[in-house]
Amino acid sequence: MSAPIPTTLDLPDEAATIAAALRLAPVLTVGDVIALSGPLGAGKTSFARALIQARAGAAIEVPSPTFTLVQTYELETGTVWHVDLYRLSGVGDITELGLDEAFATAITLIEWPERLGAHLPEDALSIRFETAGAGRIAHIASGSRPWTW
């Protein structure tokens, strides 16, 4: 039975961050966009890595796309795009990345989604990580659609 996604998650350690990603991974479908924001070191990449590995059903290598901007994963469960917009130089680069295609044909995980401005789909699930002592807190906003997990 699924339940609405909570608005706040206490993530006291990396294991809790991974558990949250494992819980979300199986409910995602083509066209879902997950916007992961927060400061450097807040857990965005750890969350994305765990989610992609869960979708893959294996501990595959999931490098941070900080320098490549985009990593794609052709999985049995569908294509996943992992996007890091930290180094995006301008909104014009969005078209070159092919994000419109990803939004239509894949599950898209976006780190630094604020760089997209109005180009972020309104139904994206937004997860904002913040540090809290040795752990993290994830603030979740469901956009224009009800998300459950």
N, C-alpha and C positions, 0 to 999 in steps of 0.2 A: 504494500500500500504506500502510495507516495503522499508526501506532505509538502506544504508550502516551504520554500527555502527561508530559513531564518534571516533576520535583518542584521544580526551580529553573531559572529562565531569567535569564541575564545580559542586561540591556538597556542597553547603554552610551549610547544616545541615543534620541531620539524615533523615528527611523527603525526601530530595532530593536523598539520598542514597537508601532509600526504593523505591522511584519512579523509579529509574534506574533499580532496581531488578525486579520490577513489569512489566516494559516494556520488559525486556529480557525473563522473565519466560515463556510466552506462545509460543515463537518460538523455544524452546529447544526440542530436540528429543533424542531418545536412541542413545548412542555413543558420545554425546556432552560432552566435558570436558571444564570446566571453571577453570582457574588457577588464584587464588586470592592471590596477594602478597602485601607486605607493612609492615611497622613496627607495633608493638603491639599497639592496640587502633586506628588503621587507618580506620576501618570500614569493614574489611573482613567478620567478623561473622555477623554483622548487615545486610550486603548485602546478605549473604548466607541464613540467617534466613528469610528475606523478600521474597527471591526467592522461598524457599521451601514452605513457607506458601501460596504464590501465586499459586504454582503448586497444593497444597493441596486444595485450595479453602476455607481455614479456618485458623484461628489463632491457629494452633496446636503448641504444645511445641516443640521448636527446641533448645536443649541445645548445647553449644559449645562442639565439640568432642576433646578438648585439651587433656583430660586424657584417653578417650576411643580410640582415634585416628580415629575411624570411627563410624558414625551414619548412618543407612540406613532407608529410608522411602518408604514403599510400598504404593504408591498412585494410585488412579484411573487413573491418567495421566501417570503412569509409575513409575519405581523405581528411587529414587534419593539417591546417596551416598554423604555424607558430610564428608570430610576427613580433618584432621588437622595434618600436619606432623611436627609440631614444636618440638615435643619430639622424633621424629624418630631417632634411634641411628645409623642407617647405611642403605645403599642402599639395603642390604640383607633383611631388614625388609619389603621391598616393596612386595616381593613375598608372604610373610605370610599374608599381608593385603588383598590380592586378588584383587588388583587394575586392573590387566589385565581383570578379569571377569567384573568389574565395567565398564571399558572402552568399553567393547563389549555389555553390557546388560542394562546399566543404563545411567542416566545423572549424571555426577560426578563433584562435586564442591570441589576443593582442595585448602586449605589454606597452605601457605608455600610451594608452588610447586617447588621452587628452590632445595628443598631437593631430588627431583626425578632425577635431572640431565637429562641425555639423555633418561630416561624412560618417560618423559612427552611427550604425543602425539604431533606431529608437527602441527596438525590442531587444537590444543587447543586455546580457546579464552583466552588471558591473560589480566587481569585487575590488574594494580598496583596502589594501593591507597597510597596517601601521604597526610600528614596534611598540611593545608593552613590556618593559623589563627585558627578560631573556626570551620572551615569547612574542606573539603577534596577535592582533585583533583584525578580523576581516569584517568590513562593513559591506553589506550586500544590498543592491538595488536592482529590482527586476525589470526595469524599463517598462515598455508598454504592454507586456504580456505576462500572464501569471506563470511563473516557473515552479516546478515541483521536483522533488527528488526523493 
